[in-house]
Amino acid sequence: MGYDVHITRKKFWFDEINEDIALEEWIELVIEDSEMRLDKFAETSLSNGQILRVESEGLAVWTSYSKHAENESMAWFDYFNGRIAVKNPDSEILGKMWSLAQKLAAKVQGDEGEIYDAYGNVTE
């Protein structure tokens, strides 16, 4: 499992209200951002030697993340249901999420509804 944090326009990221970020809008932002790369898939090796592969049209990676290492530690941003989610982000990733959210007229919100600022601090 893990803890997800979301870039969303909704009051609460899980709301049914149509304030979605469009997939096309997200892809355009990723393409315009020189620090992001649209991969559309992610792979990782499991302890038993098998490969886990996830495919998603809006799956992107932040290549300028200070801990970025191909096939090891990567900051994945996944578009799903009108929002972008990152699993277990640290304060550096939360800052990048905030920066992207500003360009999308959105906010950064954790699974429990908390809002994050540009420094990865909870503001409400």
N, CA, C and O atoms as a GROMACS GRO file, in nm:
protein
  496
    1MET      N    1   0.084  -0.118   0.000
    1MET     CA    2   0.000   0.000   0.000
    1MET      C    3   0.089   0.124   0.000
    1MET      O    4   0.200   0.123  -0.053
    2GLY      N    5   0.039   0.228   0.058
    2GLY     CA    6   0.112   0.352   0.066
    2GLY      C    7   0.014   0.466   0.083
    2GLY      O    8  -0.107   0.446   0.089
    3TYR      N    9   0.068   0.584   0.090
    3TYR     CA   10  -0.013   0.704   0.108
    3TYR      C   11  -0.006   0.787  -0.019
    3TYR      O   12   0.104   0.823  -0.064
    4ASP      N   13  -0.121   0.816  -0.078
    4ASP     CA   14  -0.125   0.895  -0.201
    4ASP      C   15  -0.150   1.042  -0.171
    4ASP      O   16  -0.223   1.077  -0.078
    5VAL      N   17  -0.089   1.125  -0.251
    5VAL     CA   18  -0.116   1.268  -0.250
    5VAL      C   19  -0.157   1.303  -0.392
    5VAL      O   20  -0.102   1.249  -0.488
    6HIS      N   21  -0.254   1.394  -0.406
    6HIS     CA   22  -0.321   1.419  -0.533
    6HIS      C   23  -0.311   1.565  -0.575
    6HIS      O   24  -0.317   1.655  -0.491
    7ILE      N   25  -0.295   1.587  -0.704
    7ILE     CA   26  -0.316   1.719  -0.763
    7ILE      C   27  -0.460   1.717  -0.811
    7ILE      O   28  -0.496   1.636  -0.897
    8THR      N   29  -0.542   1.806  -0.756
    8THR     CA   30  -0.685   1.802  -0.784
    8THR      C   31  -0.745   1.943  -0.784
    8THR      O   32  -0.691   2.035  -0.723
    9ARG      N   33  -0.856   1.957  -0.853
    9ARG     CA   34  -0.934   2.081  -0.849
    9ARG      C   35  -1.056   2.067  -0.759
    9ARG      O   36  -1.124   2.166  -0.728
   10LYS      N   37  -1.084   1.947  -0.717
   10LYS     CA   38  -1.203   1.920  -0.638
   10LYS      C   39  -1.183   1.964  -0.492
   10LYS      O   40  -1.070   1.975  -0.445
   11LYS      N   41  -1.294   1.990  -0.423
   11LYS     CA   42  -1.283   2.025  -0.281
   11LYS      C   43  -1.212   1.912  -0.207
   11LYS      O   44  -1.120   1.936  -0.129
   12PHE      N   45  -1.256   1.790  -0.232
   12PHE     CA   46  -1.189   1.670  -0.183
   12PHE      C   47  -1.158   1.583  -0.304
   12PHE      O   48  -1.244   1.564  -0.389
   13TRP      N   49  -1.038   1.532  -0.312
   13TRP     CA   50  -0.991   1.461  -0.430
   13TRP      C   51  -1.083   1.349  -0.475
   13TRP      O   52  -1.084   1.314  -0.593
   14PHE      N   53  -1.159   1.291  -0.384
   14PHE     CA   54  -1.245   1.177  -0.414
   14PHE      C   55  -1.387   1.217  -0.454
   14PHE      O   56  -1.468   1.129  -0.485
   15ASP      N   57  -1.420   1.346  -0.453
   15ASP     CA   58  -1.554   1.392  -0.488
   15ASP      C   59  -1.592   1.350  -0.629
   15ASP      O   60  -1.506   1.336  -0.716
   16GLU      N   61  -1.720   1.332  -0.649
   16GLU     CA   62  -1.774   1.296  -0.781
   16GLU      C   63  -1.798   1.419  -0.869
   16GLU      O   64  -1.819   1.406  -0.990
   17ILE      N   65  -1.794   1.536  -0.810
   17ILE     CA   66  -1.821   1.661  -0.883
   17ILE      C   67  -1.721   1.676  -0.999
   17ILE      O   68  -1.602   1.649  -0.984
   18ASN      N   69  -1.772   1.720  -1.113
   18ASN     CA   70  -1.690   1.733  -1.234
   18ASN      C   71  -1.602   1.858  -1.232
   18ASN      O   72  -1.637   1.958  -1.294
   19GLU      N   73  -1.494   1.852  -1.165
   19GLU     CA   74  -1.392   1.956  -1.169
   19GLU      C   75  -1.260   1.887  -1.206
   19GLU      O   76  -1.154   1.916  -1.150
   20ASP      N   77  -1.271   1.796  -1.301
   20ASP     CA   78  -1.156   1.714  -1.339
   20ASP      C   79  -1.050   1.792  -1.414
   20ASP      O   80  -1.077   1.892  -1.480
   21ILE      N   81  -0.928   1.745  -1.400
   21ILE     CA   82  -0.818   1.788  -1.486
   21ILE      C   83  -0.825   1.694  -1.606
   21ILE      O   84  -0.826   1.572  -1.589
   22ALA      N   85  -0.830   1.748  -1.725
   22ALA     CA   86  -0.840   1.664  -1.845
   22ALA      C   87  -0.707   1.596  -1.874
   22ALA      O   88  -0.601   1.655  -1.852
   23LEU      N   89  -0.712   1.473  -1.922
   23LEU     CA   90  -0.591   1.401  -1.958
   23LEU      C   91  -0.507   1.481  -2.057
   23LEU      O   92  -0.385   1.489  -2.042
   24GLU      N   93  -0.570   1.539  -2.155
   24GLU     CA   94  -0.499   1.617  -2.256
   24GLU      C   95  -0.427   1.736  -2.194
   24GLU      O   96  -0.315   1.770  -2.234
   25GLU      N   97  -0.492   1.799  -2.097
   25GLU     CA   98  -0.434   1.913  -2.025
   25GLU      C   99  -0.308   1.870  -1.948
   25GLU      O  100  -0.207   1.939  -1.949
   26TRP      N  101  -0.317   1.754  -1.882
   26TRP     CA  102  -0.203   1.700  -1.808
   26TRP      C  103  -0.088   1.666  -1.903
   26TRP      O  104   0.027   1.702  -1.877
   27ILE      N  105  -0.117   1.597  -2.012
   27ILE     CA  106  -0.013   1.558  -2.107
   27ILE      C  107   0.056   1.681  -2.165
   27ILE      O  108   0.178   1.682  -2.179
   28GLU      N  109  -0.020   1.783  -2.199
   28GLU     CA  110   0.037   1.907  -2.252
   28GLU      C  111   0.133   1.971  -2.152
   28GLU      O  112   0.241   2.017  -2.188
   29LEU      N  113   0.093   1.973  -2.024
   29LEU     CA  114   0.178   2.030  -1.920
   29LEU      C  115   0.307   1.949  -1.906
   29LEU      O  116   0.415   2.007  -1.894
   30VAL      N  117   0.298   1.817  -1.907
   30VAL     CA  118   0.416   1.732  -1.895
   30VAL      C  119   0.511   1.754  -2.013
   30VAL      O  120   0.632   1.765  -1.993
   31ILE      N  121   0.457   1.762  -2.132
   31ILE     CA  122   0.541   1.782  -2.252
   31ILE      C  123   0.611   1.918  -2.247
   31ILE      O  124   0.726   1.929  -2.291
   32GLU      N  125   0.544   2.020  -2.194
   32GLU     CA  126   0.602   2.154  -2.187
   32GLU      C  127   0.706   2.168  -2.075
   32GLU      O  128   0.786   2.262  -2.077
   33ASP      N  129   0.705   2.078  -1.977
   33ASP     CA  130   0.793   2.086  -1.861
   33ASP      C  131   0.919   2.003  -1.888
   33ASP      O  132   0.913   1.881  -1.898
   34SER      N  133   1.032   2.070  -1.901
   34SER     CA  134   1.158   2.002  -1.934
   34SER      C  135   1.205   1.906  -1.825
   34SER      O  136   1.293   1.823  -1.850
   35GLU      N  137   1.148   1.915  -1.705
   35GLU     CA  138   1.185   1.826  -1.595
   35GLU      C  139   1.099   1.700  -1.590
   35GLU      O  140   1.126   1.609  -1.511
   36MET      N  141   0.996   1.694  -1.673
   36MET     CA  142   0.904   1.581  -1.672
   36MET      C  143   0.919   1.500  -1.801
   36MET      O  144   0.960   1.551  -1.905
   37ARG      N  145   0.884   1.372  -1.791
   37ARG     CA  146   0.888   1.283  -1.908
   37ARG      C  147   0.764   1.195  -1.905
   37ARG      O  148   0.735   1.130  -1.805
   38LEU      N  149   0.692   1.193  -2.016
   38LEU     CA  150   0.572   1.110  -2.028
   38LEU      C  151   0.614   0.971  -2.074
   38LEU      O  152   0.647   0.952  -2.191
   39ASP      N  153   0.613   0.875  -1.984
   39ASP     CA  154   0.654   0.738  -2.017
   39ASP      C  155   0.537   0.648  -2.051
   39ASP      O  156   0.552   0.556  -2.131
   40LYS      N  157   0.422   0.671  -1.993
   40LYS     CA  158   0.301   0.591  -2.011
   40LYS      C  159   0.312   0.451  -1.952
   40LYS      O  160   0.221   0.370  -1.968
   41PHE      N  161   0.423   0.421  -1.883
   41PHE     CA  162   0.436   0.293  -1.814
   41PHE      C  163   0.544   0.306  -1.706
   41PHE      O  164   0.628   0.396  -1.710
   42ALA      N  165   0.539   0.215  -1.611
   42ALA     CA  166   0.642   0.206  -1.507
   42ALA      C  167   0.669   0.058  -1.483
   42ALA      O  168   0.578  -0.024  -1.487
   43GLU      N  169   0.795   0.026  -1.458
   43GLU     CA  170   0.834  -0.113  -1.430
   43GLU      C  171   0.923  -0.116  -1.308
   43GLU      O  172   1.001  -0.024  -1.282
   44THR      N  173   0.910  -0.224  -1.233
   44THR     CA  174   0.999  -0.247  -1.120
   44THR      C  175   1.019  -0.397  -1.102
   44THR      O  176   0.931  -0.477  -1.133
   45SER      N  177   1.136  -0.433  -1.053
   45SER     CA  178   1.165  -0.574  -1.026
   45SER      C  179   1.120  -0.608  -0.885
   45SER      O  180   1.147  -0.535  -0.790
   46LEU      N  181   1.052  -0.720  -0.872
   46LEU     CA  182   1.006  -0.767  -0.742
   46LEU      C  183   1.113  -0.856  -0.680
   46LEU      O  184   1.204  -0.902  -0.748
   47SER      N  185   1.101  -0.881  -0.551
   47SER     CA  186   1.201  -0.962  -0.480
   47SER      C  187   1.211  -1.104  -0.534
   47SER      O  188   1.315  -1.168  -0.520
   48ASN      N  189   1.103  -1.154  -0.597
   48ASN     CA  190   1.106  -1.289  -0.652
   48ASN      C  191   1.160  -1.293  -0.796
   48ASN      O  192   1.157  -1.398  -0.860
   49GLY      N  193   1.208  -1.179  -0.845
   49GLY     CA  194   1.266  -1.173  -0.978
   49GLY      C  195   1.168  -1.136  -1.088
   49GLY      O  196   1.209  -1.107  -1.201
   50GLN      N  197   1.040  -1.136  -1.058
   50GLN     CA  198   0.941  -1.097  -1.159
   50GLN      C  199   0.940  -0.947  -1.178
   50GLN      O  200   0.986  -0.871  -1.092
   51ILE      N  201   0.888  -0.904  -1.291
   51ILE     CA  202   0.877  -0.763  -1.322
   51ILE      C  203   0.731  -0.720  -1.310
   51ILE      O  204   0.642  -0.783  -1.368
   52LEU      N  205   0.707  -0.614  -1.235
   52LEU     CA  206   0.574  -0.556  -1.225
   52LEU      C  207   0.571  -0.437  -1.320
   52LEU      O  208   0.655  -0.348  -1.311
   53ARG      N  209   0.474  -0.436  -1.411
   53ARG     CA  210   0.461  -0.328  -1.509
   53ARG      C  211   0.320  -0.269  -1.498
   53ARG      O  212   0.221  -0.341  -1.496
   54VAL      N  213   0.315  -0.137  -1.491
   54VAL     CA  214   0.190  -0.063  -1.486
   54VAL      C  215   0.187   0.028  -1.608
   54VAL      O  216   0.284   0.099  -1.636
   55GLU      N  217   0.076   0.027  -1.680
   55GLU     CA  218   0.061   0.113  -1.797
   55GLU      C  219  -0.054   0.210  -1.774
   55GLU      O  220  -0.159   0.172  -1.723
   56SER      N  221  -0.032   0.336  -1.813
   56SER     CA  222  -0.132   0.440  -1.799
   56SER      C  223  -0.096   0.554  -1.896
   56SER      O  224   0.019   0.596  -1.902
   57GLU      N  225  -0.195   0.601  -1.970
   57GLU     CA  226  -0.172   0.708  -2.069
   57GLU      C  227  -0.111   0.833  -2.008
   57GLU      O  228  -0.039   0.906  -2.076
   58GLY      N  229  -0.140   0.860  -1.881
   58GLY     CA  230  -0.094   0.982  -1.817
   58GLY      C  231   0.019   0.961  -1.718
   58GLY      O  232   0.042   1.047  -1.634
   59LEU      N  233   0.090   0.849  -1.726
   59LEU     CA  234   0.198   0.819  -1.632
   59LEU      C  235   0.326   0.890  -1.674
   59LEU      O  236   0.379   0.868  -1.783
   60ALA      N  237   0.375   0.976  -1.585
   60ALA     CA  238   0.494   1.057  -1.614
   60ALA      C  239   0.592   1.045  -1.498
   60ALA      O  240   0.555   1.007  -1.388
   61VAL      N  241   0.718   1.079  -1.526
   61VAL     CA  242   0.822   1.075  -1.424
   61VAL      C  243   0.890   1.211  -1.417
   61VAL      O  244   0.912   1.276  -1.520
   62TRP      N  245   0.924   1.253  -1.296
   62TRP     CA  246   0.997   1.378  -1.275
   62TRP      C  247   1.145   1.344  -1.278
   62TRP      O  248   1.199   1.289  -1.182
   63THR      N  249   1.211   1.374  -1.387
   63THR     CA  250   1.350   1.335  -1.409
   63THR      C  251   1.450   1.421  -1.332
   63THR      O  252   1.565   1.381  -1.317
   64SER      N  253   1.410   1.537  -1.284
   64SER     CA  254   1.500   1.624  -1.209
   64SER      C  255   1.494   1.601  -1.058
   64SER      O  256   1.557   1.674  -0.982
   65TYR      N  257   1.422   1.501  -1.016
   65TYR     CA  258   1.414   1.465  -0.874
   65TYR      C  259   1.555   1.428  -0.826
   65TYR      O  260   1.625   1.351  -0.892
   66SER      N  261   1.596   1.483  -0.713
   66SER     CA  262   1.734   1.464  -0.665
   66SER      C  263   1.768   1.317  -0.637
   66SER      O  264   1.885   1.280  -0.641
   67LYS      N  265   1.669   1.235  -0.610
   67LYS     CA  266   1.693   1.093  -0.582
   67LYS      C  267   1.665   1.005  -0.703
   67LYS      O  268   1.661   0.883  -0.692
   68HIS      N  269   1.645   1.068  -0.819
   68HIS     CA  270   1.610   0.995  -0.941
   68HIS      C  271   1.725   0.903  -0.984
   68HIS      O  272   1.839   0.946  -0.996
   69ALA      N  273   1.693   0.779  -1.006
   69ALA     CA  274   1.787   0.680  -1.059
   69ALA      C  275   1.707   0.584  -1.144
   69ALA      O  276   1.620   0.513  -1.093
   70GLU      N  277   1.734   0.580  -1.274
   70GLU     CA  278   1.658   0.492  -1.365
   70GLU      C  279   1.650   0.352  -1.308
   70GLU      O  280   1.748   0.296  -1.260
   71ASN      N  281   1.530   0.297  -1.314
   71ASN     CA  282   1.499   0.161  -1.269
   71ASN      C  283   1.520   0.140  -1.119
   71ASN      O  284   1.524   0.026  -1.073
   72GLU      N  285   1.533   0.247  -1.043
   72GLU     CA  286   1.549   0.235  -0.898
   72GLU      C  287   1.452   0.328  -0.829
   72GLU      O  288   1.338   0.289  -0.802
   73SER      N  289   1.494   0.450  -0.800
   73SER     CA  290   1.411   0.547  -0.731
   73SER      C  291   1.365   0.653  -0.831
   73SER      O  292   1.446   0.730  -0.883
   74MET      N  293   1.235   0.655  -0.856
   74MET     CA  294   1.180   0.751  -0.950
   74MET      C  295   1.053   0.812  -0.893
   74MET      O  296   0.978   0.746  -0.821
   75ALA      N  297   1.030   0.938  -0.925
   75ALA     CA  298   0.910   1.008  -0.880
   75ALA      C  299   0.804   0.999  -0.990
   75ALA      O  300   0.807   1.074  -1.087
   76TRP      N  301   0.712   0.904  -0.973
   76TRP     CA  302   0.606   0.881  -1.071
   76TRP      C  303   0.483   0.964  -1.041
   76TRP      O  304   0.439   0.971  -0.926
   77PHE      N  305   0.430   1.027  -1.143
   77PHE     CA  306   0.307   1.106  -1.136
   77PHE      C  307   0.206   1.037  -1.226
   77PHE      O  308   0.227   1.027  -1.347
   78ASP      N  309   0.096   0.988  -1.169
   78ASP     CA  310   0.000   0.910  -1.247
   78ASP      C  311  -0.134   0.980  -1.256
   78ASP      O  312  -0.198   1.009  -1.155
   79TYR      N  313  -0.176   1.007  -1.379
   79TYR     CA  314  -0.308   1.064  -1.404
   79TYR      C  315  -0.413   0.954  -1.392
   79TYR      O  316  -0.398   0.847  -1.451
   80PHE      N  317  -0.519   0.981  -1.314
   80PHE     CA  318  -0.626   0.884  -1.298
   80PHE      C  319  -0.753   0.956  -1.253
   80PHE      O  320  -0.750   1.032  -1.155
   81ASN      N  321  -0.862   0.934  -1.323
   81ASN     CA  322  -0.992   0.989  -1.285
   81ASN      C  323  -0.991   1.139  -1.260
   81ASN      O  324  -1.047   1.186  -1.162
   82GLY      N  325  -0.927   1.216  -1.348
   82GLY     CA  326  -0.931   1.361  -1.339
   82GLY      C  327  -0.837   1.423  -1.238
   82GLY      O  328  -0.850   1.541  -1.206
   83ARG      N  329  -0.742   1.344  -1.188
   83ARG     CA  330  -0.644   1.395  -1.092
   83ARG      C  331  -0.511   1.326  -1.117
   83ARG      O  332  -0.503   1.227  -1.190
   84ILE      N  333  -0.407   1.380  -1.055
   84ILE     CA  334  -0.273   1.322  -1.066
   84ILE      C  335  -0.233   1.277  -0.926
   84ILE      O  336  -0.243   1.354  -0.831
   85ALA      N  337  -0.188   1.153  -0.912
   85ALA     CA  338  -0.153   1.098  -0.782
   85ALA      C  339  -0.006   1.058  -0.778
   85ALA      O  340   0.050   1.010  -0.877
   86VAL      N  341   0.055   1.077  -0.662
   86VAL     CA  342   0.192   1.033  -0.636
   86VAL      C  343   0.187   0.953  -0.505
   86VAL      O  344   0.126   0.996  -0.408
   87LYS      N  345   0.251   0.839  -0.504
   87LYS     CA  346   0.253   0.753  -0.386
   87LYS      C  347   0.372   0.788  -0.298
   87LYS      O  348   0.486   0.794  -0.345
   88ASN      N  349   0.345   0.811  -0.169
   88ASN     CA  350   0.447   0.836  -0.067
   88ASN      C  351   0.547   0.947  -0.104
   88ASN      O  352   0.668   0.926  -0.095
   89PRO      N  353   0.499   1.065  -0.146
   89PRO     CA  354   0.593   1.171  -0.184
   89PRO      C  355   0.666   1.231  -0.064
   89PRO      O  356   0.609   1.244   0.044
   90ASP      N  357   0.792   1.267  -0.085
   90ASP     CA  358   0.866   1.340   0.018
   90ASP      C  359   0.844   1.490  -0.005
   90ASP      O  360   0.771   1.528  -0.097
   91SER      N  361   0.906   1.575   0.076
   91SER     CA  362   0.881   1.720   0.066
   91SER      C  363   0.929   1.775  -0.068
   91SER      O  364   0.869   1.870  -0.119
   92GLU      N  365   1.033   1.720  -0.125
   92GLU     CA  366   1.081   1.766  -0.256
   92GLU      C  367   0.976   1.737  -0.365
   92GLU      O  368   0.948   1.823  -0.448
   93ILE      N  369   0.921   1.618  -0.364
   93ILE     CA  370   0.817   1.583  -0.462
   93ILE      C  371   0.692   1.665  -0.438
   93ILE      O  372   0.627   1.709  -0.533
   94LEU      N  373   0.656   1.687  -0.311
   94LEU     CA  374   0.539   1.770  -0.281
   94LEU      C  375   0.557   1.911  -0.337
   94LEU      O  376   0.461   1.971  -0.384
   95GLY      N  377   0.680   1.963  -0.333
   95GLY     CA  378   0.707   2.095  -0.392
   95GLY      C  379   0.686   2.096  -0.542
   95GLY      O  380   0.631   2.192  -0.596
   96LYS      N  381   0.728   1.991  -0.609
   96LYS     CA  382   0.707   1.981  -0.754
   96LYS      C  383   0.559   1.966  -0.784
   96LYS      O  384   0.508   2.026  -0.879
   97MET      N  385   0.490   1.887  -0.703
   97MET     CA  386   0.346   1.873  -0.720
   97MET      C  387   0.276   2.008  -0.707
   97MET      O  388   0.187   2.041  -0.786
   98TRP      N  389   0.318   2.088  -0.607
   98TRP     CA  390   0.258   2.220  -0.586
   98TRP      C  391   0.282   2.309  -0.708
   98TRP      O  392   0.192   2.379  -0.753
   99SER      N  393   0.404   2.304  -0.762
   99SER     CA  394   0.437   2.384  -0.879
   99SER      C  395   0.349   2.346  -1.000
   99SER      O  396   0.298   2.433  -1.071
  100LEU      N  397   0.332   2.218  -1.021
  100LEU     CA  398   0.246   2.171  -1.130
  100LEU      C  399   0.101   2.208  -1.104
  100LEU      O  400   0.029   2.246  -1.196
  101ALA      N  401   0.057   2.196  -0.980
  101ALA     CA  402  -0.081   2.230  -0.945
  101ALA      C  403  -0.112   2.376  -0.975
  101ALA      O  404  -0.222   2.408  -1.019
  102GLN      N  405  -0.015   2.464  -0.952
  102GLN     CA  406  -0.037   2.606  -0.980
  102GLN      C  407  -0.067   2.628  -1.128
  102GLN      O  408  -0.151   2.711  -1.162
  103LYS      N  409   0.001   2.556  -1.213
  103LYS     CA  410  -0.019   2.568  -1.358
  103LYS      C  411  -0.153   2.510  -1.402
  103LYS      O  412  -0.203   2.543  -1.510
  104LEU      N  413  -0.210   2.423  -1.321
  104LEU     CA  414  -0.337   2.359  -1.352
  104LEU      C  415  -0.455   2.420  -1.276
  104LEU      O  416  -0.566   2.368  -1.281
  105ALA      N  417  -0.430   2.531  -1.206
  105ALA     CA  418  -0.533   2.593  -1.121
  105ALA      C  419  -0.592   2.488  -1.027
  105ALA      O  420  -0.714   2.474  -1.015
  106ALA      N  421  -0.502   2.415  -0.961
  106ALA     CA  422  -0.542   2.305  -0.874
  106ALA      C  423  -0.469   2.318  -0.740
  106ALA      O  424  -0.401   2.417  -0.715
  107LYS      N  425  -0.483   2.216  -0.656
  107LYS     CA  426  -0.416   2.213  -0.526
  107LYS      C  427  -0.357   2.074  -0.504
  107LYS      O  428  -0.384   1.981  -0.579
  108VAL      N  429  -0.276   2.064  -0.400
  108VAL     CA  430  -0.214   1.936  -0.362
  108VAL      C  431  -0.281   1.891  -0.233
  108VAL      O  432  -0.276   1.960  -0.131
  109GLN      N  433  -0.343   1.773  -0.240
  109GLN     CA  434  -0.424   1.725  -0.128
  109GLN      C  435  -0.391   1.578  -0.099
  109GLN      O  436  -0.385   1.495  -0.189
  110GLY      N  437  -0.371   1.549   0.030
  110GLY     CA  438  -0.344   1.412   0.073
  110GLY      C  439  -0.469   1.329   0.083
  110GLY      O  440  -0.580   1.381   0.076
  111ASP      N  441  -0.451   1.199   0.099
  111ASP     CA  442  -0.562   1.105   0.111
  111ASP      C  443  -0.664   1.144   0.217
  111ASP      O  444  -0.783   1.116   0.203
  112GLU      N  445  -0.618   1.208   0.324
  112GLU     CA  446  -0.708   1.244   0.434
  112GLU      C  447  -0.763   1.386   0.422
  112GLU      O  448  -0.828   1.436   0.514
  113GLY      N  449  -0.738   1.453   0.308
  113GLY     CA  450  -0.794   1.585   0.283
  113GLY      C  451  -0.704   1.702   0.316
  113GLY      O  452  -0.740   1.817   0.291
  114GLU      N  453  -0.586   1.675   0.374
  114GLU     CA  454  -0.495   1.784   0.408
  114GLU      C  455  -0.439   1.849   0.280
  114GLU      O  456  -0.422   1.783   0.178
  115ILE      N  457  -0.410   1.979   0.288
  115ILE     CA  458  -0.358   2.057   0.175
  115ILE      C  459  -0.210   2.088   0.201
  115ILE      O  460  -0.173   2.123   0.312
  116TYR      N  461  -0.128   2.075   0.097
  116TYR     CA  462   0.016   2.100   0.108
  116TYR      C  463   0.055   2.228   0.035
  116TYR      O  464  -0.006   2.264  -0.066
  117ASP      N  465   0.158   2.295   0.088
  117ASP     CA  466   0.211   2.416   0.025
  117ASP      C  467   0.334   2.382  -0.059
  117ASP      O  468   0.367   2.264  -0.077
  118ALA      N  469   0.401   2.484  -0.110
  118ALA     CA  470   0.516   2.468  -0.198
  118ALA      C  471   0.634   2.400  -0.130
  118ALA      O  472   0.724   2.349  -0.198
  119TYR      N  473   0.636   2.397   0.003
  119TYR     CA  474   0.748   2.339   0.078
  119TYR      C  475   0.715   2.201   0.135
  119TYR      O  476   0.794   2.143   0.209
  120GLY      N  477   0.598   2.151   0.100
  120GLY     CA  478   0.558   2.020   0.149
  120GLY      C  479   0.499   2.022   0.288
  120GLY      O  480   0.486   1.918   0.353
  121ASN      N  481   0.462   2.142   0.335
  121ASN     CA  482   0.403   2.156   0.468
  121ASN      C  483   0.250   2.152   0.456
  121ASN      O  484   0.194   2.201   0.358
  122VAL      N  485   0.185   2.095   0.555
  122VAL     CA  486   0.039   2.094   0.558
  122VAL      C  487  -0.009   2.232   0.599
  122VAL      O  488   0.037   2.288   0.699
  123THR      N  489  -0.102   2.288   0.520
  123THR     CA  490  -0.152   2.422   0.549
  123THR      C  491  -0.293   2.420   0.608
  123THR      O  492  -0.334   2.516   0.672
  124GLU      N  493  -0.366   2.312   0.588
  124GLU     CA  494  -0.501   2.300   0.647
  124GLU      C  495  -0.543   2.157   0.654
  124GLU      O  496  -0.653   2.126   0.701
   0.00000   0.00000   0.00000
